[in-house]
Amino acid sequence: MRTLPRLVLLLAAGGLLGGALLVGQSAKPSGAKMADAATAFLATLSADEKKAATFGFDDPHRQAWFFTPQQDRDKNPTRKGLRLEKMTDKQKAAVADLLRAGLSAKGYKQADAIMANEGLLLELEGKGGAMVRNPSWYFVSVFGEPSATGKWGWRVEGHHLSVNYTIDKGEVVSATPLLFASNPAEVKAGAKKGQRMLAETEDIARELIGSLTDEQKKAAKQAKQFPEIKEGQPKAGVGDPVGLPATKLTDDQNKTLTKLIEAYADRLPGDVAAGELKRVKDAGPGKVYFAYCVEEDKPGKPYTYRVHGPTFVIEFLNVQGDSAKNPANHIHSGWRTLPQDFGPAK
């Protein structure tokens, strides 16, 4: 085993801490792109639409984020914001531009697929299902006035997707919570058979778990599954790190761990991802832990894992059945900032 800061070296050598920093210096920063896109979106709205879509920066709604279905007994939406269903094609295109400003090309493709996947859930569950499945039930909120001088933020959110940003003086100060989820994790039948929207969150983690020695597993494997990701609040509430520190991994294992961290950061624009990964690097590898739990004796072998450092936590769960009743085929995966999302506390 090596105890040298191998994870730091790997992150520094990776494209996101190398090329991405250069791209961020030469291209327009993501904070400015978001301000432009949000301003353009707001310009398409009527007065009534603006009332639905805009909030004060300090409005409690800014930190009240949810990735689960939010509806009342009559199946009316209870989320705030302006939903796609109420928008013109021009307005929807402006929302797409805002999402593109806040996500990488890969991240945008996954987010678009997550929204479109509501159509598949409707097919699997039928119109009589308990939850509304509608690709247009995604909501946009803008907090404060988009600008290069003040504080503002925005959110695009609905079932299985929550993209949240806080910007101060043109700089992105928080890109979290960022939640992507997929039901089914893998489509088992039909025209989309084989589709896996979030494959990298499973494949890389399984590669790492499969490489662990029995001694390493004693530290990394947990007796119980990690609990569900805590929505609706600015703090992840994950407690102290548990599991195996990165300093106890081999060089090859650290490469895999780095790939896993980057798979989550890769959802973000290059300059934002570089900033997130720099904080991981600066915190030091001895404070980054990997932990997991697999229930081998249960159908589908449900499992969860965490990658937990001083500045971030990756949370992953695949424990629920999918809408076609396949066991453990329903992913929730999130990137959270520690000690809290939405930027520094006042």
C-alpha positions as CSV (number, residue, x, y, z in Angstrom):
1,M,0.0,0.0,0.0
2,R,1.0,3.6,-0.6
3,T,0.4,6.4,1.8
4,L,1.6,9.2,-0.4
5,P,-1.0,11.6,-1.7
6,R,-1.7,9.6,-4.8
7,L,-5.2,10.9,-5.2
8,V,-3.9,14.5,-5.3
9,L,-1.4,13.6,-8.0
10,L,-4.1,11.9,-10.1
11,L,-6.5,14.8,-9.8
12,A,-3.8,17.2,-10.7
13,A,-2.9,15.1,-13.8
14,G,-6.5,14.7,-14.9
15,G,-8.0,16.8,-17.7
16,L,-10.4,18.6,-15.3
17,L,-7.7,20.1,-13.3
18,G,-5.4,20.7,-16.3
19,G,-7.2,21.5,-19.5
20,A,-10.4,22.7,-17.9
21,L,-8.6,25.4,-16.0
22,L,-7.1,26.7,-19.2
23,V,-10.5,26.6,-20.9
24,G,-12.0,28.5,-18.0
25,Q,-9.4,31.2,-18.4
26,S,-9.9,31.7,-22.1
27,A,-13.6,31.2,-22.4
28,K,-16.5,33.2,-20.8
29,P,-16.9,32.0,-17.2
30,S,-19.9,29.8,-16.4
31,G,-21.3,32.4,-14.0
32,A,-21.5,34.9,-16.8
33,K,-23.0,32.4,-19.2
34,M,-25.7,31.6,-16.6
35,A,-26.5,35.3,-16.0
36,D,-26.9,35.8,-19.8
37,A,-29.1,32.7,-20.1
38,A,-31.2,33.5,-17.1
39,T,-31.7,37.1,-18.3
40,A,-32.7,35.8,-21.7
41,F,-35.2,33.4,-20.2
42,L,-36.8,36.1,-18.0
43,A,-37.1,38.3,-21.0
44,T,-39.5,35.8,-22.6
45,L,-41.9,35.8,-19.7
46,S,-45.1,37.8,-19.1
47,A,-45.7,39.6,-15.8
48,D,-47.7,36.6,-14.5
49,E,-45.1,34.1,-15.6
50,K,-42.4,36.1,-13.9
51,K,-44.4,36.0,-10.6
52,A,-44.3,32.2,-10.8
53,A,-40.7,31.9,-11.8
54,T,-38.9,34.6,-9.7
55,F,-38.2,34.8,-6.0
56,G,-36.1,36.9,-3.7
57,F,-32.5,35.6,-3.2
58,D,-33.3,35.0,0.5
59,D,-36.6,33.3,-0.1
60,P,-36.8,30.0,1.8
61,H,-37.8,28.3,-1.5
62,R,-34.2,28.6,-2.7
63,Q,-33.0,26.0,-0.3
64,A,-36.1,23.9,-0.4
65,W,-35.1,21.5,-3.1
66,F,-36.7,18.1,-4.0
67,F,-36.0,15.4,-6.4
68,T,-38.9,13.2,-5.5
69,P,-42.5,13.6,-6.9
70,Q,-44.2,16.7,-5.3
71,Q,-48.0,16.6,-5.8
72,D,-51.2,16.8,-3.7
73,R,-54.0,14.2,-3.4
74,D,-55.6,15.5,-6.6
75,K,-52.4,15.0,-8.5
76,N,-51.7,18.7,-8.8
77,P,-48.0,19.8,-8.6
78,T,-46.9,21.4,-5.3
79,R,-43.5,22.5,-6.6
80,K,-42.9,26.2,-6.9
81,G,-41.5,27.8,-10.0
82,L,-42.7,28.0,-13.6
83,R,-43.2,24.6,-15.2
84,L,-42.3,23.6,-18.7
85,E,-45.9,22.5,-19.4
86,K,-47.0,26.2,-19.2
87,M,-44.2,27.5,-21.5
88,T,-44.0,28.3,-25.2
89,D,-41.5,26.6,-27.4
90,K,-39.3,29.8,-27.2
91,Q,-39.4,29.7,-23.4
92,K,-38.5,26.0,-23.3
93,A,-35.6,26.7,-25.6
94,A,-34.4,29.4,-23.2
95,V,-34.6,26.9,-20.3
96,A,-32.5,24.5,-22.3
97,D,-29.9,27.2,-22.8
98,L,-29.9,27.8,-19.1
99,L,-29.4,24.1,-18.4
100,R,-26.6,24.0,-21.0
101,A,-24.9,26.9,-19.2
102,G,-25.0,25.0,-15.9
103,L,-24.1,21.6,-17.1
104,S,-21.4,20.0,-19.3
105,A,-22.4,18.4,-22.6
106,K,-22.6,15.0,-20.9
107,G,-24.5,16.5,-18.0
108,Y,-27.0,18.2,-20.2
109,K,-27.5,15.0,-22.2
110,Q,-28.2,13.0,-19.0
111,A,-30.5,15.7,-17.6
112,D,-32.5,15.8,-20.9
113,A,-32.8,12.0,-20.8
114,I,-34.0,12.0,-17.2
115,M,-36.8,14.4,-18.1
116,A,-37.7,12.4,-21.2
117,N,-37.7,9.2,-19.1
118,E,-41.0,10.3,-17.5
119,G,-42.6,9.2,-20.7
120,L,-41.3,5.7,-20.1
121,L,-42.5,5.7,-16.5
122,L,-45.9,6.6,-17.8
123,E,-45.8,3.6,-20.1
124,L,-44.7,1.2,-17.4
125,E,-47.1,2.5,-14.7
126,G,-50.1,3.5,-16.7
127,K,-52.3,6.5,-16.4
128,G,-53.7,5.1,-13.2
129,G,-50.4,5.2,-11.4
130,A,-50.1,6.9,-8.1
131,M,-47.6,9.5,-9.4
132,V,-47.9,11.9,-12.3
133,R,-45.3,11.0,-14.9
134,N,-45.0,14.0,-17.3
135,P,-41.8,15.1,-19.1
136,S,-43.1,18.7,-18.8
137,W,-43.4,18.6,-15.0
138,Y,-40.0,20.3,-14.6
139,F,-39.9,23.7,-12.9
140,V,-37.7,26.8,-13.2
141,S,-36.9,29.2,-10.4
142,V,-34.7,32.3,-10.5
143,F,-33.6,33.8,-7.2
144,G,-32.6,37.5,-7.1
145,E,-31.6,39.4,-10.2
146,P,-29.1,37.7,-12.6
147,S,-26.1,40.0,-12.8
148,A,-22.3,40.1,-12.6
149,T,-22.4,42.2,-9.4
150,G,-24.8,40.8,-6.9
151,K,-26.0,37.5,-5.4
152,W,-28.5,35.4,-7.3
153,G,-29.3,31.8,-8.1
154,W,-31.4,29.5,-10.1
155,R,-32.9,26.0,-10.2
156,V,-34.3,23.6,-12.7
157,E,-36.0,20.7,-10.9
158,G,-38.5,17.9,-11.1
159,H,-38.7,14.2,-10.6
160,H,-35.2,12.7,-10.4
161,L,-33.5,16.0,-11.3
162,S,-32.4,19.0,-9.3
163,V,-29.8,21.5,-10.6
164,N,-29.1,24.3,-8.2
165,Y,-26.7,27.2,-8.6
166,T,-25.7,30.2,-6.4
167,I,-23.7,33.0,-8.0
168,D,-22.0,36.0,-6.3
169,K,-20.4,38.8,-8.2
170,G,-20.3,36.7,-11.3
171,E,-18.6,33.8,-9.6
172,V,-20.2,30.4,-9.0
173,V,-20.1,29.9,-5.2
174,S,-22.2,26.8,-5.2
175,A,-23.2,24.2,-7.8
176,T,-25.0,22.0,-5.3
177,P,-27.1,20.2,-4.5
178,L,-26.8,18.4,-7.9
179,L,-29.1,15.3,-8.1
180,F,-29.5,12.9,-11.0
181,A,-31.5,9.8,-10.8
182,S,-32.7,7.0,-13.1
183,N,-35.7,4.6,-13.0
184,P,-35.0,2.1,-14.4
185,A,-31.2,2.1,-13.9
186,E,-31.2,-0.3,-16.8
187,V,-34.1,-0.7,-19.1
188,K,-34.8,-4.4,-19.2
189,A,-37.3,-4.7,-22.1
190,G,-38.9,-2.8,-24.9
191,A,-37.7,-0.3,-27.5
192,K,-35.2,1.2,-25.0
193,K,-33.8,-2.1,-23.8
194,G,-30.3,-1.8,-22.6
195,Q,-30.5,2.0,-21.9
196,R,-28.4,3.1,-18.9
197,M,-28.5,6.8,-18.3
198,L,-26.1,6.9,-15.4
199,A,-24.0,3.8,-16.2
200,E,-20.7,5.4,-15.0
201,T,-22.0,5.8,-11.4
202,E,-22.3,2.0,-11.2
203,D,-19.6,0.7,-13.5
204,I,-16.7,2.6,-11.9
205,A,-17.9,2.0,-8.4
206,R,-18.3,-1.8,-9.0
207,E,-14.8,-1.8,-10.5
208,L,-13.4,-0.2,-7.3
209,I,-15.4,-2.6,-5.1
210,G,-14.2,-5.6,-7.1
211,S,-10.6,-4.6,-6.7
212,L,-10.6,-4.4,-2.9
213,T,-8.8,-7.0,-0.9
214,D,-10.4,-8.8,2.0
215,E,-8.5,-6.5,4.4
216,Q,-9.6,-3.4,2.6
217,K,-13.2,-4.6,2.6
218,K,-13.2,-4.8,6.4
219,A,-12.9,-1.0,6.5
220,A,-14.9,-0.1,3.4
221,K,-17.9,-2.5,3.6
222,Q,-20.7,-1.3,5.9
223,A,-23.2,-3.5,7.8
224,K,-26.2,-1.4,6.8
225,Q,-27.2,0.5,3.6
226,F,-26.7,4.2,3.6
227,P,-30.0,6.1,4.1
228,E,-31.8,8.1,1.4
229,I,-30.3,11.4,0.2
230,K,-31.8,14.2,2.4
231,E,-33.7,16.6,0.2
232,G,-35.4,19.9,1.2
233,Q,-32.5,21.2,3.3
234,P,-29.2,22.9,2.6
235,K,-27.1,20.4,4.6
236,A,-26.4,16.8,3.5
237,G,-26.5,15.6,7.1
238,V,-24.2,12.7,6.4
239,G,-22.2,12.7,9.7
240,D,-18.5,11.9,9.9
241,P,-16.8,9.9,7.1
242,V,-16.7,6.2,7.3
243,G,-15.0,3.5,5.4
244,L,-11.6,3.2,3.7
245,P,-9.3,6.3,3.4
246,A,-7.8,6.9,-0.1
247,T,-4.3,6.6,1.5
248,K,-5.1,2.8,2.0
249,L,-5.7,2.3,-1.7
250,T,-3.2,1.1,-4.3
251,D,-2.2,3.4,-7.2
252,D,-4.6,1.6,-9.5
253,Q,-7.4,1.7,-7.0
254,N,-6.8,5.4,-6.5
255,K,-7.1,5.9,-10.3
256,T,-10.5,4.2,-10.2
257,L,-11.6,6.3,-7.2
258,T,-10.5,9.5,-9.1
259,K,-12.5,8.3,-12.1
260,L,-15.5,7.9,-9.9
261,I,-15.2,11.4,-8.4
262,E,-14.7,12.9,-11.9
263,A,-17.8,11.1,-13.2
264,Y,-19.9,13.2,-10.8
265,A,-17.9,16.4,-11.4
266,D,-18.1,15.8,-15.1
267,R,-21.8,16.7,-14.9
268,L,-20.7,20.3,-14.4
269,P,-19.2,22.8,-16.9
270,G,-15.4,22.5,-17.2
271,D,-14.5,25.6,-15.1
272,V,-17.0,24.7,-12.4
273,A,-15.9,21.1,-12.3
274,A,-12.2,22.2,-12.0
275,G,-13.1,24.3,-9.0
276,E,-14.9,21.5,-7.3
277,L,-12.0,19.1,-7.9
278,K,-9.4,21.6,-6.8
279,R,-11.2,21.7,-3.4
280,V,-11.0,17.9,-3.3
281,K,-7.3,18.1,-4.1
282,D,-6.6,20.9,-1.6
283,A,-8.3,19.0,1.2
284,G,-5.8,16.1,0.9
285,P,-6.4,12.4,0.1
286,G,-6.1,11.2,3.7
287,K,-9.5,12.8,4.3
288,V,-11.3,11.2,1.4
289,Y,-13.1,8.0,2.3
290,F,-14.9,5.3,0.3
291,A,-17.6,3.1,1.8
292,Y,-20.2,0.8,0.5
293,C,-22.8,-1.8,1.3
294,V,-24.1,-4.7,-0.9
295,E,-26.8,-7.1,0.1
296,E,-25.7,-10.1,-1.8
297,D,-28.6,-12.3,-0.5
298,K,-31.4,-10.1,-1.7
299,P,-33.0,-10.0,-5.2
300,G,-31.1,-7.6,-7.4
301,K,-28.3,-7.2,-4.9
302,P,-29.2,-3.7,-3.7
303,Y,-26.3,-1.5,-2.8
304,T,-25.2,1.9,-1.8
305,Y,-21.9,3.8,-1.6
306,R,-20.4,7.1,-0.5
307,V,-17.3,9.0,-1.4
308,H,-16.8,11.5,1.5
309,G,-14.3,14.2,1.9
310,P,-14.1,17.5,3.9
311,T,-15.6,19.6,1.1
312,F,-18.0,17.2,-0.6
313,V,-19.9,14.0,-0.4
314,I,-21.1,11.7,-3.2
315,E,-24.2,9.7,-2.3
316,F,-25.4,6.8,-4.4
317,L,-28.3,4.4,-3.8
318,N,-29.6,1.5,-5.9
319,V,-32.0,-0.2,-3.5
320,Q,-35.5,0.4,-4.9
321,G,-37.3,-1.7,-7.5
322,D,-38.0,0.0,-10.8
323,S,-41.4,0.7,-12.3
324,A,-41.3,-2.6,-14.2
325,K,-40.9,-4.3,-10.8
326,N,-37.3,-5.4,-11.3
327,P,-35.6,-5.3,-7.9
328,A,-32.7,-2.9,-7.1
329,N,-32.9,-1.2,-10.5
330,H,-33.5,2.5,-9.5
331,I,-30.6,4.9,-9.0
332,H,-30.4,8.0,-6.9
333,S,-27.0,9.8,-7.2
334,G,-26.0,13.2,-5.7
335,W,-23.1,15.6,-5.4
336,R,-23.3,17.7,-2.2
337,T,-21.1,20.4,-0.8
338,L,-19.9,20.3,2.8
339,P,-20.6,21.8,5.3
340,Q,-23.6,23.0,3.3
341,D,-25.0,23.6,-0.2
342,F,-26.2,26.9,-1.7
343,G,-23.0,28.8,-0.7
344,P,-21.6,29.9,2.6
345,A,-24.0,30.5,5.5
346,K,-24.5,34.1,6.5
